[in-house]
Amino acid sequence: MTLAELATRLGCQLEGDGTIEVTRVAAVDDAGPGDVTFLTNTKYASRLAGTRASAVILAASSTAPDESMPLAPCAVLRARRPYAAMAEAVAILTPPNRPAPGISSLASIDPSAEIAAGASIGAFVAIGPRVRVGARTVIHPHVVVGAGSVIGDDCTIHAQASIRDGVLIGDHVTIQDAAVIGSDGFGFAEREDGSHLKIPQVGRVVIEDDVEIGAQSAVDRPAVGETRIGRGTKIDNLVQVAHGVKIGRNVLLAAQVGISGSTVLDDGVVMAGQSGAAGHVRLGKRVRVSAKSAVTKDVDDDQHIAGIPAGDVRDWRESTVLVRKLPELRKAVSDLEQRLAALEEKLSNVRGSP
């Protein structure tokens, strides 16, 4: 593909020779002739001068001053959102390997299941009764799809994922390896003797369009009602979404996030790695939760919170600085106590003298 063709498909402004042939996207230090590289962080700007790439994706001058980057030694693709342009370039120049349409002879498909035209069903896939699989969806080997589940068009379900009974999955959804969708929620009622009676988890899970769920993550079904993941939400690996959780649109959950039962995350929430939310709380629109934080109460829109329990990030930063100074403060207080004791003793001696 020529650089001019790539620029057109990306909607970028081209500066340089458009006849250059490009074949892949590479990091600025690793790129060579025929490669397109990118630079979105001025921290690495000094590396640009030494790149051997044929072209570099940079921010448009309207969104980043020219002086923020050195002159590029190659052609430039100017993009309003350079990181997104890089992602599109990777998809264009390195398209994913897609299995051929059809059903493997080693798959087990219930006769009542409906498999749309163009779908690909891999070896050792098990599809239960009344399942519907949409057009062009790819289900990789060793996936299990439970009775009554619906998987939309253009989805990708990777190896060993488990789609339990009655799960509804929209279009353009990606489920990574060994994720479990529709597992039983953690619900038990205590008996008089202290033992625990399992509450049947018979609600449903709904995954809306354009969602991605990472490897070995779990989305639990509730006893009643539904667990819902909103359109455009992206979930990293090893994330737990408990029963009855409602997640809005375009939410980002990083690795090892845990969401307790019946919690609501409004549109645009971002939770960093190993953070968590207690049950029955609500995080407002565009809330940001810092890594390793614990949300224990409702949070208003547009807040950035951190800590355990989580509070305003500015307060958390101040308290963190103070905690690090505690040994120094303790020593200072001890010195003051000793000086005060010495002064009191001296004053007592003065008062007691004849």
C-alpha positions as a printed NumPy array, in Angstrom:
array([[  0.   ,   0.   ,   0.   ],
       [  1.3  ,   3.461,  -0.823],
       [  1.601,   6.112,   1.841],
       [ -0.902,   8.267,  -0.041],
       [ -3.467,   5.446,   0.039],
       [ -2.893,   4.938,   3.762],
       [ -3.234,   8.667,   4.439],
       [ -6.562,   8.719,   2.599],
       [ -7.924,   5.768,   4.552],
       [ -6.79 ,   7.277,   7.84 ],
       [ -8.034,  10.775,   7.004],
       [ -4.554,  12.182,   7.637],
       [ -2.752,  15.107,   6.018],
       [  0.302,  13.805,   4.18 ],
       [  3.598,  15.689,   4.234],
       [  6.111,  14.004,   1.964],
       [  6.305,  11.413,  -0.811],
       [  3.002,   9.612,  -1.187],
       [  4.38 ,   6.968,  -3.549],
       [  6.385,   5.231,  -0.8  ],
       [  5.246,   1.645,  -0.177],
       [  4.497,   0.832,   3.473],
       [  3.847,  -2.608,   4.933],
       [  3.541,  -2.399,   8.729],
       [  3.482,  -0.232,  11.867],
       [  6.546,  -0.371,  14.134],
       [  7.902,   1.385,  17.227],
       [ 10.018,   4.448,  16.573],
       [ 13.264,   2.706,  17.618],
       [ 12.568,  -0.513,  15.695],
       [ 11.135,   0.882,  12.469],
       [ 12.934,   0.57 ,   9.159],
       [ 12.249,   1.318,   5.515],
       [  8.664,   0.436,   4.612],
       [  7.462,   0.928,   8.179],
       [  5.133,   3.536,   9.608],
       [  5.896,   4.64 ,  13.15 ],
       [  4.091,   6.991,  15.526],
       [  4.845,   9.443,  18.304],
       [  2.183,  10.61 ,  20.72 ],
       [  4.233,  11.354,  23.841],
       [  6.683,  14.264,  23.794],
       [  8.77 ,  12.349,  26.367],
       [ 10.094,  10.26 ,  23.474],
       [ 10.42 ,  13.102,  20.967],
       [ 14.219,  12.959,  20.954],
       [ 14.055,   9.477,  19.414],
       [ 12.272,  10.718,  16.32 ],
       [ 15.386,  12.209,  14.74 ],
       [ 17.059,   8.786,  14.63 ],
       [ 14.194,   6.729,  13.242],
       [ 14.636,   4.823,   9.988],
       [ 10.881,   4.625,   9.331],
       [  9.417,   5.659,   6.001],
       [  6.723,   7.728,   7.732],
       [  5.607,   8.845,  11.173],
       [  2.135,   9.623,  12.499],
       [  2.153,  12.908,  14.428],
       [ -0.457,  15.206,  15.901],
       [ -1.956,  17.805,  13.588],
       [ -0.43 ,  21.239,  14.146],
       [ -3.801,  22.523,  15.352],
       [ -3.718,  20.165,  18.344],
       [  0.011,  20.156,  19.141],
       [  2.502,  22.985,  18.602],
       [  5.175,  22.252,  16.019],
       [  7.922,  22.99 ,  18.558],
       [  6.808,  20.04 ,  20.703],
       [  8.387,  17.646,  18.211],
       [ 11.694,  17.779,  16.325],
       [ 11.667,  17.754,  12.557],
       [ 10.966,  14.255,  11.253],
       [ 13.569,  12.672,   8.944],
       [ 10.782,  11.03 ,   6.929],
       [  7.286,  11.613,   5.594],
       [  4.649,  12.698,   8.118],
       [  1.   ,  11.774,   8.512],
       [ -0.778,  14.504,  10.484],
       [ -3.731,  13.184,  12.509],
       [ -6.156,  14.878,  14.867],
       [ -5.948,  11.796,  17.092],
       [ -2.593,  10.19 ,  16.351],
       [ -3.005,   7.247,  18.739],
       [ -6.312,   6.3  ,  17.134],
       [ -4.738,   6.735,  13.691],
       [ -1.963,   4.345,  14.728],
       [ -4.537,   1.75 ,  15.793],
       [ -6.35 ,   2.062,  12.466],
       [ -3.069,   1.789,  10.58 ],
       [ -2.234,  -1.466,  12.377],
       [ -5.653,  -2.86 ,  11.463],
       [ -5.18 ,  -1.87 ,   7.818],
       [ -1.593,  -3.043,   7.378],
       [ -1.772,  -6.148,   9.589],
       [ -5.294,  -7.549,   9.334],
       [ -6.084, -10.415,  11.737],
       [ -6.053, -14.005,  10.556],
       [ -9.678, -15.008,  10.133],
       [-10.753, -18.654,   9.951],
       [-12.694, -19.669,   6.886],
       [-16.487, -19.673,   7.261],
       [-18.042, -22.995,   8.118],
       [-18.528, -25.462,  10.941],
       [-15.754, -27.824,  11.966],
       [-16.622, -31.499,  11.769],
       [-15.281, -31.759,  15.325],
       [-17.778, -29.238,  16.716],
       [-20.912, -30.309,  18.607],
       [-23.933, -28.286,  17.485],
       [-27.425, -28.928,  18.822],
       [-29.906, -29.416,  15.942],
       [-32.064, -26.538,  17.207],
       [-29.197, -24.033,  17.093],
       [-29.156, -21.434,  14.298],
       [-25.777, -20.595,  12.747],
       [-25.894, -17.622,  10.335],
       [-24.17 , -17.533,   6.973],
       [-20.483, -16.686,   7.066],
       [-19.975, -17.731,  10.689],
       [-16.948, -19.817,  11.611],
       [-17.253, -22.527,  14.284],
       [-13.956, -24.129,  15.356],
       [-13.037, -27.602,  16.509],
       [-14.452, -28.886,  19.802],
       [-16.904, -26.005,  20.139],
       [-20.072, -27.046,  21.973],
       [-23.251, -25.13 ,  21.141],
       [-26.389, -25.931,  23.088],
       [-30.073, -25.913,  22.144],
       [-31.825, -22.806,  20.808],
       [-28.57 , -20.868,  20.467],
       [-28.347, -18.251,  17.705],
       [-24.997, -17.229,  16.216],
       [-24.885, -14.156,  13.972],
       [-23.368, -13.564,  10.565],
       [-19.581, -13.562,  10.23 ],
       [-19.068, -14.357,  13.905],
       [-15.971, -16.432,  14.711],
       [-16.055, -18.944,  17.561],
       [-12.636, -20.42 ,  18.204],
       [-11.931, -23.982,  19.447],
       [-13.11 , -25.259,  22.84 ],
       [-15.738, -22.562,  23.383],
       [-18.958, -23.603,  25.146],
       [-22.216, -21.743,  24.422],
       [-25.102, -22.579,  26.725],
       [-28.759, -23.12 ,  25.874],
       [-30.754, -20.144,  24.66 ],
       [-27.814, -17.78 ,  24.288],
       [-27.693, -15.287,  21.425],
       [-24.448, -14.061,  19.851],
       [-24.73 , -11.196,  17.36 ],
       [-22.99 , -10.414,  14.068],
       [-19.238,  -9.94 ,  13.612],
       [-18.292, -11.195,  17.067],
       [-15.095, -12.999,  18.008],
       [-15.159, -15.551,  20.833],
       [-11.689, -16.84 ,  21.649],
       [-10.634, -20.282,  22.804],
       [-12.031, -21.804,  26.007],
       [-14.458, -18.983,  26.704],
       [-17.687, -20.07 ,  28.377],
       [-20.992, -18.444,  27.428],
       [-23.53 , -19.739,  29.925],
       [-27.262, -20.267,  29.348],
       [-29.404, -17.374,  28.209],
       [-26.635, -14.819,  27.695],
       [-27.409, -12.074,  25.156],
       [-24.41 , -10.734,  23.223],
       [-24.696,  -7.887,  20.711],
       [-22.763,  -7.18 ,  17.51 ],
       [-18.999,  -6.585,  17.17 ],
       [-18.236,  -8.072,  20.602],
       [-14.855,  -9.627,  21.395],
       [-14.482, -12.119,  24.24 ],
       [-10.915, -13.125,  24.995],
       [ -9.617, -16.551,  26.017],
       [-11.13 , -18.307,  29.039],
       [-13.536, -15.513,  29.952],
       [-16.769, -16.671,  31.598],
       [-19.988, -14.839,  30.749],
       [-23.056, -15.676,  32.814],
       [-21.424, -17.541,  35.696],
       [-23.487, -17.797,  38.872],
       [-23.508, -14.744,  41.084],
       [-22.175, -15.14 ,  44.635],
       [-25.472, -15.319,  46.496],
       [-26.2  , -17.345,  49.651],
       [-28.788, -17.14 ,  52.427],
       [-27.734, -18.046,  55.959],
       [-29.705, -20.822,  57.67 ],
       [-30.449, -20.978,  61.384],
       [-27.611, -23.435,  61.927],
       [-25.094, -21.064,  60.309],
       [-24.797, -22.982,  57.042],
       [-25.45 , -21.245,  53.734],
       [-28.196, -21.963,  51.229],
       [-27.351, -21.165,  47.613],
       [-29.73 , -18.652,  46.034],
       [-30.499, -19.821,  42.474],
       [-28.938, -17.385,  40.022],
       [-31.451, -17.4  ,  37.182],
       [-31.232, -13.817,  35.87 ],
       [-29.562, -12.991,  32.58 ],
       [-26.436, -11.256,  31.321],
       [-26.622,  -8.721,  28.492],
       [-23.502,  -7.617,  26.607],
       [-24.253,  -4.691,  24.296],
       [-22.546,  -3.904,  20.956],
       [-18.824,  -3.177,  20.57 ],
       [-17.806,  -4.53 ,  23.973],
       [-14.511,  -6.328,  24.639],
       [-14.024,  -8.614,  27.64 ],
       [-10.497,  -9.663,  28.581],
       [ -8.987, -13.067,  29.232],
       [-10.123, -14.921,  32.363],
       [-12.601, -12.219,  33.321],
       [-16.012, -13.139,  34.721],
       [-19.403, -11.488,  34.335],
       [-21.897, -13.018,  36.774],
       [-25.641, -13.45 ,  36.375],
       [-27.964, -12.323,  39.212],
       [-30.709, -14.216,  41.   ],
       [-33.282, -11.936,  39.348],
       [-33.078,  -9.171,  36.772],
       [-29.917,  -8.762,  34.733],
       [-26.257,  -7.859,  34.667],
       [-25.617,  -5.446,  31.794],
       [-22.43 ,  -4.237,  30.081],
       [-23.062,  -1.087,  28.029],
       [-22.107,  -0.386,  24.44 ],
       [-18.44 ,   0.347,  23.767],
       [-17.181,  -0.743,  27.186],
       [-13.731,  -2.356,  27.305],
       [-12.799,  -4.769,  30.091],
       [ -9.226,  -5.918,  30.69 ],
       [ -8.005,  -9.333,  31.89 ],
       [ -8.883, -10.829,  35.296],
       [-11.806,  -8.5  ,  36.002],
       [-14.763,  -9.545,  38.177],
       [-18.193,  -8.086,  37.403],
       [-20.603,  -9.37 ,  40.033],
       [-24.313, -10.15 ,  39.849],
       [-26.718,  -7.358,  39.005],
       [-24.043,  -4.816,  38.086],
       [-25.01 ,  -2.171,  35.53 ],
       [-22.127,  -0.76 ,  33.492],
       [-22.78 ,   2.154,  31.143],
       [-21.33 ,   3.028,  27.76 ],
       [-17.636,   3.455,  26.966],
       [-16.457,   2.391,  30.422],
       [-12.848,   1.225,  30.845],
       [-11.956,  -1.378,  33.487],
       [ -8.254,  -2.215,  33.809],
       [ -6.816,  -5.526,  34.968],
       [ -7.931,  -7.033,  38.285],
       [-10.741,  -4.566,  38.888],
       [-13.551,  -5.946,  41.054],
       [-17.14 ,  -4.675,  40.96 ],
       [-19.413,  -5.924,  43.746],
       [-23.057,  -6.82 ,  43.309],
       [-25.724,  -4.318,  42.24 ],
       [-23.221,  -1.502,  41.71 ],
       [-23.831,   0.985,  38.885],
       [-21.098,   2.528,  36.731],
       [-22.394,   5.372,  34.582],
       [-21.095,   6.229,  31.091],
       [-17.394,   6.963,  30.689],
       [-16.189,   5.658,  34.063],
       [-12.525,   4.601,  34.172],
       [-11.225,   2.264,  36.891],
       [ -7.481,   1.671,  37.024],
       [ -5.805,  -1.625,  37.873],
       [ -6.698,  -3.483,  41.095],
       [ -9.294,  -0.905,  42.121],
       [-12.685,  -2.014,  43.336],
       [-16.176,  -0.886,  44.211],
       [-18.322,  -2.095,  47.092],
       [-21.844,  -3.322,  46.464],
       [-24.863,  -1.084,  45.883],
       [-22.894,   2.097,  45.125],
       [-23.11 ,   4.346,  42.086],
       [-20.212,   5.913,  40.21 ],
       [-21.337,   8.936,  38.21 ],
       [-20.472,   9.786,  34.639],
       [-16.792,  10.074,  33.756],
       [-15.586,   9.213,  37.27 ],
       [-11.9  ,   8.27 ,  37.428],
       [-10.745,   5.739,  40.033],
       [ -6.998,   5.479,  40.623],
       [ -5.164,   2.154,  40.906],
       [ -5.641,   0.071,  44.091],
       [ -8.445,   2.333,  45.324],
       [-11.607,   1.127,  47.074],
       [-14.911,   2.882,  46.365],
       [-17.239,   2.517,  49.345],
       [-19.882,   5.181,  48.678],
       [-21.617,   6.968,  45.8  ],
       [-19.452,   9.271,  43.668],
       [-20.756,  12.303,  41.769],
       [-20.081,  12.927,  38.068],
       [-16.598,  13.955,  36.885],
       [-14.774,  13.143,  40.137],
       [-11.235,  11.764,  40.275],
       [-10.834,   9.631,  43.388],
       [ -8.088,   7.577,  45.037],
       [ -7.239,   5.765,  48.254],
       [ -8.838,   3.332,  50.698],
       [-11.558,   4.361,  51.229],
       [-11.484,   6.41 ,  48.055],
       [-11.824,  10.192,  48.235],
       [-10.835,  13.225,  46.21 ],
       [ -7.486,  12.532,  44.556],
       [ -6.043,  15.854,  45.752],
       [ -6.763,  14.974,  49.384],
       [ -5.261,  11.532,  48.848],
       [ -2.068,  13.018,  47.404],
       [ -1.693,  15.393,  50.344],
       [ -2.261,  12.621,  52.88 ],
       [  0.214,  10.376,  51.071],
       [  2.888,  13.07 ,  51.301],
       [  2.148,  13.485,  55.009],
       [  2.366,   9.736,  55.632],
       [  5.819,   9.657,  54.072],
       [  6.878,  12.479,  56.378],
       [  5.587,  10.778,  59.535],
       [  9.035,   9.522,  60.702],
       [ 10.42 ,  13.041,  60.306],
       [  7.4  ,  14.57 ,  62.072],
       [  7.6  ,  12.006,  64.859],
       [ 11.24 ,  12.896,  65.47 ],
       [ 10.405,  16.605,  65.433],
       [  7.605,  16.108,  67.957],
       [  9.89 ,  14.014,  70.166],
       [ 12.54 ,  16.739,  70.091],
       [  9.945,  19.366,  70.996],
       [  8.674,  17.23 ,  73.88 ],
       [ 12.195,  16.862,  75.241],
       [ 12.846,  20.599,  74.955],
       [  9.504,  21.377,  76.606],
       [ 10.277,  18.968,  79.441],
       [ 13.669,  20.603,  79.938],
       [ 12.096,  24.067,  80.023],
       [  9.432,  22.954,  82.507],
       [ 12.088,  21.438,  84.742],
       [ 14.145,  24.629,  84.56 ],
       [ 11.071,  26.747,  85.348],
       [ 10.209,  24.489,  88.281],
       [ 13.715,  24.858,  89.653],
       [ 13.548,  28.648,  89.34 ],
       [ 10.249,  28.767,  91.206],
       [ 11.53 ,  26.504,  93.95 ],
       [ 14.772,  28.404,  94.55 ],
       [ 14.999,  30.626,  97.744]])
